[in-house]
Amino acid sequence: MRGPLAPPQVPLSASRGELFGDLVRDSVERLERRWPQLAEVEFMVGEVPSPPGGPEGGWNDEAVPLGGMIAADGDRAARIVVYRRPVEIRTKSRDERAVLVHEIVVEQVAELLGLSPETVDPRYGQE
C-alpha cells in the first residue's frame, strides 16, 4: 500500500522541524503569560548556528551555541533563535528536548530583558 500513513493533521505526519517549532512555541506561550512584552519579540528556529568567523571559520574547541539573541535595531524587532540540530543531538526523548528548549528560551529572554533566568521563570533549572 502506497501513500501517507496518516492524514496531514495527525502529528505522525509532522516533520522534525515542525515538531521542534511546536516546542519553541509552547515555551514562548508559557512565558508570554508572565511577560506580555514578549509579543514584540520574534522567536525563530534555526537549523545550526553559523561558526565564528564565517563558514570557513569552523568551531575548533568552542562550544556550539544552542540559542542566540539579536537585540532590536531601529524598526526591526528583537529576535531569539533556538538551534534545532544541536538541541536534538543533546537530547534523547521529546520530554528532554522540551525541557532543554524551554531552558534555552528562558536564558535568551533573560538576556534580552536584563534579568536572571530564575526571575523570568521561577521553575528554571528545576524540571
Secondary structure, DSSP 8 states (H G I E B T S, - for coil): --S-SS-TTSGGG--HHHHHHHHHHHHHHHHHHH-GGGGGSEEEEESS---TTSTTT--TTS---SEEEE--BTTB--EEEEEHHHHHHH-SSHHHHHHHHHHHHHHHHHHHHT--HHHH-TTTT--
